[in-house]
């Protein structure tokens, strides 16, 4: 370990924040942004000066949905390896999901994960508490000021935490004021579709049929029911990883995010890939919900830009390459994304799909608003100094040797990105610089203004 800088001065930055890009300097003292001004001078030789000339400073990305696989599934990944990859990718805070082993469905299991992260995480961290068919009493014990929210799997996924009892779901919706994040796919629809394809192909179903099995209907049925129930009970609902254009029509852009009771997220892979990619990527792009049609992708982009969709996240969910290369029914769904999510979205900026301020809104500001994260997600005086410097003209290609995930593969392998993360500052400490980690762990547990 090396001693962290006490004072950092970023000079000549193009600062992307709250809808605009401004040029200026940022002074960091301790954990916080001390001053933002057109010009700030270093007052002593002890100040670490970073010249960001020509580059952009963004708030650190807050990823509201990751699966880092610890405890219990650490042959796939762990908090240390994946949070390190996140830092290299400009993600400074993550919210991790409960389908580990044991599942995060008791207060004891939750506290165990916080203990692990406090020792090993490179990025700021929080966890969601998992709902099941029979843990309502545990849910009621959760301290809402210290936990990101509640996660319900209304469609099965890794870890089989399916909540499928309508009465239980309504009781949970009625019993908490936490943000309830949901994975929405109708299980009966999926099972019926799967049986049709298994009858024809056995277990070796061509992966191109994945979006037919985990279909638009399966997604829409489940998400529309969840939204109907949220309206009935007054629950605060956040629908994870929309994958269909049809679902986007369930959401509104009529009120500011801070006043919305029902919100939505889209993931990088649903904005990047389409069903046309199954022939070349195979099970590497097998996710739940499935990557669907080019029209669905276009509709998701439209809803993101007109604010029916509020957040971009990763649903980072690594498996070993050996696991992914199984036949369809045995190949798990999910893939690693945290190292490449921001640069992939910057590629969309280069392709005129999204502006830098809108990108920052969806990846930084809005997760902070939605989960009421304390003093993060913005470049603001008095806020934690979680900052990312990006060079928008420094091309690089994703290769095995520069992949940081424990699983050592990426669906983006072979892709060339125009942009690079050059520096990541976490809680005021420069932790990553020019593609190297400097030995400092500066992560903190996220806190919430509730």
C-alpha positions as CSV (number, residue, x, y, z in Angstrom):
1,X,0.0,0.0,0.0
2,X,1.1,3.6,-0.7
3,X,0.1,6.8,1.1
4,X,-2.8,8.5,-0.7
5,X,-2.6,12.1,-1.7
6,X,-4.3,14.5,0.8
7,X,-5.0,17.2,-1.8
8,X,-5.6,16.7,-5.6
9,X,-6.1,19.4,-8.2
10,X,-7.5,18.6,-11.6
11,X,-6.7,21.3,-14.1
12,X,-8.1,22.2,-17.5
13,X,-11.0,19.8,-17.3
14,X,-14.2,19.6,-19.4
15,X,-16.6,18.9,-16.6
16,X,-19.8,17.0,-17.6
17,X,-22.4,17.7,-14.9
18,X,-26.1,18.5,-14.6
19,X,-26.9,18.9,-18.2
20,X,-23.9,20.9,-19.4
21,X,-20.2,20.8,-20.1
22,X,-18.1,23.5,-18.5
23,X,-14.3,24.0,-18.5
24,X,-12.6,24.5,-15.2
25,X,-10.5,23.1,-12.3
26,X,-11.5,20.9,-9.4
27,X,-9.8,21.0,-6.0
28,X,-10.2,17.9,-3.8
29,X,-9.3,17.9,-0.1
30,X,-9.7,14.7,1.9
31,X,-12.7,12.7,0.7
32,X,-14.6,15.7,-0.8
33,X,-14.7,18.2,-3.7
34,X,-13.6,21.4,-2.0
35,X,-13.9,23.9,-4.9
36,X,-14.9,24.1,-8.6
37,X,-13.8,27.2,-10.5
38,X,-12.5,28.4,-13.8
39,X,-9.0,28.5,-12.5
40,X,-7.5,27.2,-9.2
41,X,-3.8,27.5,-8.2
42,X,-1.9,24.8,-6.3
43,X,-1.1,26.4,-2.9
44,X,1.7,24.0,-1.9
45,X,4.1,21.5,-3.4
46,X,2.2,18.7,-1.7
47,X,-0.8,19.1,-4.0
48,X,-1.1,16.3,-6.6
49,X,-1.9,18.1,-9.9
50,X,-3.6,16.3,-12.8
51,X,-3.6,18.1,-16.1
52,X,-6.8,17.0,-17.8
53,X,-6.3,19.2,-20.9
54,X,-8.5,18.0,-23.7
55,X,-10.2,15.3,-21.5
56,X,-13.5,15.1,-19.8
57,X,-14.3,14.7,-16.1
58,X,-17.5,12.8,-15.2
59,X,-19.0,11.8,-11.9
60,X,-18.1,8.3,-11.0
61,X,-20.7,5.9,-12.5
62,X,-23.2,4.3,-10.0
63,X,-24.1,0.8,-11.2
64,X,-27.4,-0.1,-9.6
65,X,-27.3,-3.8,-10.6
66,X,-24.3,-6.2,-10.4
67,X,-23.7,-9.8,-9.4
68,X,-20.2,-10.2,-8.0
69,X,-20.9,-13.8,-6.9
70,X,-19.5,-13.6,-3.3
71,X,-20.1,-15.6,-1.2
72,X,-20.5,-19.1,-2.5
73,X,-20.0,-18.7,-6.3
74,X,-16.4,-17.3,-6.2
75,X,-15.2,-19.6,-9.0
76,X,-17.0,-17.2,-11.2
77,X,-16.0,-13.9,-9.6
78,X,-15.6,-12.2,-6.3
79,X,-16.1,-8.7,-4.8
80,X,-12.4,-7.9,-5.1
81,X,-11.8,-8.9,-8.7
82,X,-15.1,-7.4,-10.1
83,X,-14.9,-4.1,-8.1
84,X,-11.3,-3.7,-9.4
85,X,-12.6,-4.1,-13.0
86,X,-15.4,-1.6,-12.2
87,X,-12.9,1.0,-11.1
88,X,-10.9,0.5,-14.3
89,X,-14.1,1.0,-16.2
90,X,-15.1,4.3,-14.4
91,X,-17.7,2.7,-12.1
92,X,-17.0,4.0,-8.6
93,X,-20.1,2.6,-6.8
94,X,-22.1,-0.6,-7.1
95,X,-25.2,-2.1,-5.7
96,X,-24.9,-5.9,-5.6
97,X,-27.7,-8.4,-5.9
98,X,-28.8,-11.1,-3.4
99,X,-28.7,-14.3,-5.4
100,X,-25.4,-15.5,-3.9
101,X,-24.8,-18.6,-1.8
102,X,-26.2,-18.2,0.8
103,X,-28.8,-15.9,-0.6
104,X,-28.9,-12.4,1.0
105,X,-32.3,-13.0,2.5
106,X,-31.5,-12.7,6.2
107,X,-29.9,-9.9,8.1
108,X,-27.0,-12.1,9.1
109,X,-26.2,-12.9,5.5
110,X,-26.5,-9.2,4.6
111,X,-24.0,-8.3,7.3
112,X,-21.6,-11.0,6.2
113,X,-21.5,-9.4,2.7
114,X,-20.9,-6.0,4.1
115,X,-18.0,-7.4,6.1
116,X,-16.5,-9.0,3.0
117,X,-16.8,-5.8,1.0
118,X,-15.3,-3.7,3.8
119,X,-12.1,-5.7,3.5
120,X,-11.9,-6.4,-0.2
121,X,-13.8,-3.9,-2.4
122,X,-12.0,-1.4,-4.6
123,X,-15.3,0.5,-5.2
124,X,-18.0,2.0,-3.0
125,X,-20.6,-0.7,-2.2
126,X,-24.0,-1.5,-1.1
127,X,-26.3,-4.6,-1.3
128,X,-29.9,-5.3,-2.0
129,X,-31.8,-7.5,0.4
130,X,-33.6,-10.4,-1.3
131,X,-37.3,-11.1,-1.0
132,X,-38.5,-14.7,-1.0
133,X,-41.9,-16.5,-0.6
134,X,-41.3,-16.8,3.1
135,X,-39.0,-14.0,4.5
136,X,-41.3,-11.1,5.0
137,X,-40.4,-10.8,8.7
138,X,-36.7,-10.4,7.8
139,X,-37.6,-7.8,5.2
140,X,-39.3,-5.7,8.0
141,X,-36.0,-5.7,10.0
142,X,-33.9,-4.1,7.2
143,X,-32.6,-0.6,8.1
144,X,-33.7,1.4,5.0
145,X,-31.0,4.1,5.7
146,X,-28.2,1.6,5.4
147,X,-29.4,-0.8,2.6
148,X,-29.9,0.2,-1.1
149,X,-33.2,-1.6,-1.5
150,X,-35.2,-4.8,-1.9
151,X,-34.8,-7.2,-4.9
152,X,-37.5,-9.6,-6.1
153,X,-37.0,-12.1,-8.8
154,X,-40.4,-12.4,-10.5
155,X,-38.7,-14.6,-13.1
156,X,-36.1,-17.2,-12.2
157,X,-32.4,-16.6,-12.7
158,X,-29.1,-17.7,-11.2
159,X,-29.7,-18.9,-7.6
160,X,-33.4,-19.6,-8.1
161,X,-34.9,-16.9,-5.9
162,X,-38.2,-17.0,-7.7
163,X,-41.0,-15.2,-5.9
164,X,-44.2,-16.6,-7.4
165,X,-46.9,-16.4,-4.8
166,X,-49.2,-13.5,-5.7
167,X,-50.3,-13.0,-2.1
168,X,-46.7,-12.9,-0.9
169,X,-45.7,-10.4,-3.6
170,X,-48.6,-8.1,-2.6
171,X,-47.7,-8.4,1.1
172,X,-44.1,-7.4,0.4
173,X,-45.3,-4.5,-1.8
174,X,-47.6,-3.3,1.0
175,X,-45.0,-3.8,3.8
176,X,-42.0,-1.7,2.9
177,X,-41.2,1.8,1.8
178,X,-37.8,0.7,0.3
179,X,-37.3,0.8,-3.4
180,X,-38.4,-2.6,-4.7
181,X,-36.4,-3.6,-7.7
182,X,-37.8,-6.4,-9.8
183,X,-36.7,-8.9,-12.4
184,X,-39.8,-9.3,-14.5
185,X,-40.4,-12.4,-16.7
186,X,-43.5,-14.6,-16.5
187,X,-42.3,-18.1,-15.5
188,X,-45.3,-20.0,-16.9
189,X,-44.9,-18.4,-20.3
190,X,-41.2,-19.3,-20.4
191,X,-41.7,-22.9,-19.3
192,X,-44.3,-23.4,-22.0
193,X,-42.1,-21.9,-24.7
194,X,-39.1,-24.0,-23.5
195,X,-41.0,-27.2,-23.8
196,X,-41.9,-26.5,-27.4
197,X,-38.3,-26.0,-28.4
198,X,-37.1,-28.9,-26.3
199,X,-39.5,-31.2,-28.1
200,X,-37.9,-30.2,-31.4
201,X,-34.2,-29.8,-30.4
202,X,-33.7,-31.5,-27.0
203,X,-31.2,-29.7,-24.8
204,X,-29.1,-28.3,-27.7
205,X,-31.6,-25.6,-28.7
206,X,-30.0,-23.0,-31.1
207,X,-29.4,-19.9,-28.9
208,X,-31.0,-17.7,-31.5
209,X,-34.3,-19.0,-30.1
210,X,-33.6,-17.6,-26.6
211,X,-35.6,-14.4,-27.3
212,X,-38.5,-16.6,-28.4
213,X,-38.4,-18.7,-25.2
214,X,-37.9,-15.8,-22.8
215,X,-40.2,-13.8,-25.0
216,X,-41.7,-10.3,-25.3
217,X,-44.9,-11.7,-23.9
218,X,-43.1,-13.2,-20.9
219,X,-41.6,-9.8,-20.1
220,X,-44.7,-7.7,-20.7
221,X,-47.0,-10.0,-18.7
222,X,-44.7,-9.8,-15.6
223,X,-43.8,-6.1,-15.8
224,X,-47.3,-5.0,-16.4
225,X,-48.6,-7.0,-13.4
226,X,-45.8,-5.6,-11.2
227,X,-46.7,-2.1,-12.2
228,X,-50.4,-2.7,-11.6
229,X,-49.6,-4.0,-8.1
230,X,-47.3,-1.1,-7.4
231,X,-50.1,1.4,-8.3
232,X,-52.6,-0.6,-6.1
233,X,-50.3,-0.7,-3.0
234,X,-48.4,2.6,-3.5
235,X,-45.1,0.7,-3.5
236,X,-42.0,2.4,-4.9
237,X,-41.1,0.1,-7.9
238,X,-38.0,0.0,-10.0
239,X,-38.1,-2.4,-13.0
240,X,-34.7,-3.8,-13.9
241,X,-33.3,-4.5,-17.4
242,X,-36.1,-3.7,-19.8
243,X,-35.6,-5.6,-23.0
244,X,-38.7,-4.9,-25.1
245,X,-40.1,-1.9,-26.8
246,X,-43.6,-2.9,-25.7
247,X,-42.6,-2.6,-22.0
248,X,-41.4,1.0,-22.5
249,X,-45.0,2.1,-23.0
250,X,-45.7,1.2,-19.4
251,X,-43.6,4.0,-18.1
252,X,-44.0,7.8,-17.9
253,X,-41.9,10.8,-18.5
254,X,-44.5,13.3,-17.1
255,X,-42.9,14.0,-13.7
256,X,-39.3,14.5,-12.5
257,X,-37.4,11.4,-11.4
258,X,-37.5,12.4,-7.8
259,X,-41.3,12.3,-7.8
260,X,-41.7,9.1,-9.8
261,X,-43.1,6.1,-8.0
262,X,-42.4,3.7,-10.8
263,X,-39.1,3.8,-12.6
264,X,-37.2,1.7,-15.2
265,X,-33.6,0.6,-16.0
266,X,-32.0,-0.5,-19.3
267,X,-28.7,-2.4,-19.5
268,X,-25.8,-1.9,-21.7
269,X,-26.2,-5.2,-23.5
270,X,-29.8,-4.5,-24.5
271,X,-28.7,-1.2,-26.0
272,X,-25.7,-2.7,-27.8
273,X,-26.6,-6.2,-29.1
274,X,-29.6,-7.6,-30.9
275,X,-30.9,-10.9,-32.1
276,X,-28.7,-10.5,-35.2
277,X,-25.6,-11.1,-32.9
278,X,-26.6,-14.6,-31.7
279,X,-25.0,-16.2,-34.8
280,X,-21.5,-14.8,-34.0
281,X,-21.7,-14.4,-30.1
282,X,-23.8,-17.5,-29.3
283,X,-24.3,-18.1,-25.6
284,X,-21.9,-15.3,-24.7
285,X,-24.8,-13.0,-25.1
286,X,-27.3,-15.3,-23.4
287,X,-28.9,-13.1,-20.8
288,X,-32.2,-13.1,-18.8
289,X,-34.1,-11.2,-20.0
290,X,-33.0,-12.1,-23.5
291,X,-31.4,-9.7,-26.1
292,X,-34.2,-9.2,-28.5
293,X,-34.8,-7.6,-31.9
294,X,-33.2,-4.6,-33.5
295,X,-36.6,-2.8,-33.2
296,X,-36.7,-3.6,-29.5
297,X,-33.2,-2.1,-29.2
298,X,-34.3,1.0,-31.1
299,X,-37.4,1.4,-28.9
300,X,-35.2,1.1,-25.8
301,X,-33.0,3.9,-27.0
302,X,-36.0,6.1,-27.8
303,X,-37.4,5.5,-24.3
304,X,-34.1,6.2,-22.7
305,X,-33.7,9.5,-24.5
306,X,-37.2,10.7,-23.8
307,X,-36.9,9.7,-20.1
308,X,-39.4,6.9,-19.8
309,X,-36.3,4.8,-18.9
310,X,-34.3,6.4,-16.1
311,X,-31.1,4.5,-15.6
312,X,-28.4,2.7,-17.5
313,X,-26.8,-0.2,-15.6
314,X,-24.8,-3.4,-16.4
315,X,-26.4,-6.4,-14.7
316,X,-22.8,-7.6,-14.6
317,X,-23.2,-11.4,-14.0
318,X,-20.1,-13.4,-14.8
319,X,-19.8,-17.1,-15.4
320,X,-16.8,-19.1,-16.4
321,X,-16.2,-19.6,-20.1
322,X,-16.5,-23.3,-19.6
323,X,-20.0,-22.8,-18.1
324,X,-21.1,-20.5,-20.9
325,X,-20.0,-22.9,-23.6
326,X,-22.5,-25.6,-22.6
327,X,-25.5,-26.5,-24.7
328,X,-28.4,-24.1,-24.5
329,X,-30.3,-25.5,-21.5
330,X,-27.2,-25.9,-19.4
331,X,-25.4,-22.6,-20.4
332,X,-26.2,-20.1,-17.6
333,X,-27.5,-16.6,-18.5
334,X,-25.4,-13.5,-17.8
335,X,-22.1,-12.0,-18.7
336,X,-19.4,-9.6,-17.4
337,X,-19.8,-5.9,-18.2
338,X,-18.5,-3.4,-15.5
339,X,-15.1,-2.8,-17.1
340,X,-16.6,-1.9,-20.5
341,X,-20.0,-0.3,-19.8
342,X,-18.9,3.3,-19.8
343,X,-16.7,3.1,-22.8
344,X,-19.5,1.2,-24.7
345,X,-21.8,4.1,-23.9
346,X,-19.2,6.6,-24.9
347,X,-19.1,4.7,-28.2
348,X,-22.8,5.5,-28.5
349,X,-21.9,9.2,-27.9
350,X,-19.4,9.0,-30.8
351,X,-22.1,7.5,-32.9
352,X,-24.5,10.5,-32.1
353,X,-26.9,8.3,-30.2
354,X,-26.6,10.1,-26.9
355,X,-25.1,13.3,-25.6
356,X,-22.5,13.4,-22.8
357,X,-24.8,15.2,-20.4
358,X,-27.6,12.7,-21.0
359,X,-25.2,9.8,-20.6
360,X,-24.0,11.2,-17.2
361,X,-27.6,11.8,-16.2
362,X,-28.5,8.1,-16.8
363,X,-25.4,6.5,-15.4
364,X,-24.5,8.9,-12.5
365,X,-27.1,11.4,-11.5
366,X,-30.2,9.3,-11.8
367,X,-29.1,6.2,-9.8
368,X,-28.1,8.7,-7.0
369,X,-31.6,10.3,-7.2
370,X,-33.5,7.0,-7.5
371,X,-31.8,5.3,-4.5
372,X,-31.2,8.5,-2.6
373,X,-27.5,7.9,-2.4
374,X,-25.8,10.4,-0.2
375,X,-23.4,13.0,-1.8
376,X,-22.5,11.0,-4.8
377,X,-23.3,10.9,-8.5
378,X,-22.4,14.6,-9.2
379,X,-19.4,16.9,-9.6
380,X,-20.4,19.3,-6.8
381,X,-18.7,21.1,-4.0
382,X,-19.2,19.3,-0.8
383,X,-19.8,16.0,-2.5
384,X,-17.6,12.9,-2.3
385,X,-14.8,13.2,-4.9
386,X,-15.8,10.1,-7.0
387,X,-14.5,11.3,-10.4
388,X,-13.5,9.7,-13.7
389,X,-11.3,11.3,-16.3
390,X,-11.9,10.0,-19.9
391,X,-9.9,10.5,-23.1
392,X,-12.4,10.4,-25.9
393,X,-9.7,9.9,-28.5
394,X,-7.5,7.1,-27.3
395,X,-8.6,3.9,-29.1
396,X,-8.0,0.5,-27.7
397,X,-9.2,-3.1,-28.4
398,X,-10.6,-5.5,-25.8
399,X,-8.3,-8.5,-25.6
400,X,-7.9,-11.4,-23.2
401,X,-4.8,-9.8,-21.7
402,X,-6.5,-6.5,-20.8
403,X,-9.7,-8.1,-19.4
404,X,-9.8,-7.8,-15.6
405,X,-12.8,-10.0,-14.8
406,X,-12.0,-13.2,-12.9
407,X,-13.7,-15.1,-15.7
408,X,-11.3,-13.6,-18.2
409,X,-13.8,-13.2,-21.1
410,X,-16.0,-10.4,-22.4
411,X,-18.8,-10.3,-25.0
412,X,-16.9,-7.2,-26.2
413,X,-13.7,-9.1,-26.9
414,X,-12.3,-8.0,-30.3
415,X,-14.3,-4.7,-30.1
416,X,-12.3,-1.4,-30.5
417,X,-13.5,1.5,-28.3
418,X,-12.5,5.1,-29.1
419,X,-12.5,6.2,-25.5
420,X,-10.5,5.2,-22.4
421,X,-10.8,5.8,-18.7
422,X,-7.4,7.4,-17.8
423,X,-8.0,8.2,-14.1
424,X,-10.4,7.1,-11.4
425,X,-10.6,9.1,-8.2
426,X,-12.5,7.5,-5.3
427,X,-13.4,9.4,-2.2
428,X,-10.7,11.9,-3.0
429,X,-8.0,9.4,-3.6
430,X,-6.4,8.7,-7.0
431,X,-6.8,4.9,-7.2
432,X,-6.3,4.3,-10.9
433,X,-4.1,6.1,-13.3
434,X,-3.1,5.4,-16.9
435,X,-4.3,1.8,-16.8
436,X,-2.6,0.9,-13.5
437,X,-3.8,0.7,-9.9
438,X,-1.7,2.5,-7.4
439,X,-2.2,0.2,-4.4
440,X,-4.7,2.4,-2.5
441,X,-8.1,1.0,-1.5
442,X,-10.4,3.9,-0.7
443,X,-13.9,2.3,-0.9
444,X,-16.7,3.2,1.5
445,X,-20.1,1.8,2.2
446,X,-22.8,3.8,0.5
447,X,-25.2,5.7,2.7
448,X,-28.7,6.9,1.8
449,X,-30.7,10.1,2.5
450,X,-33.9,8.4,3.8
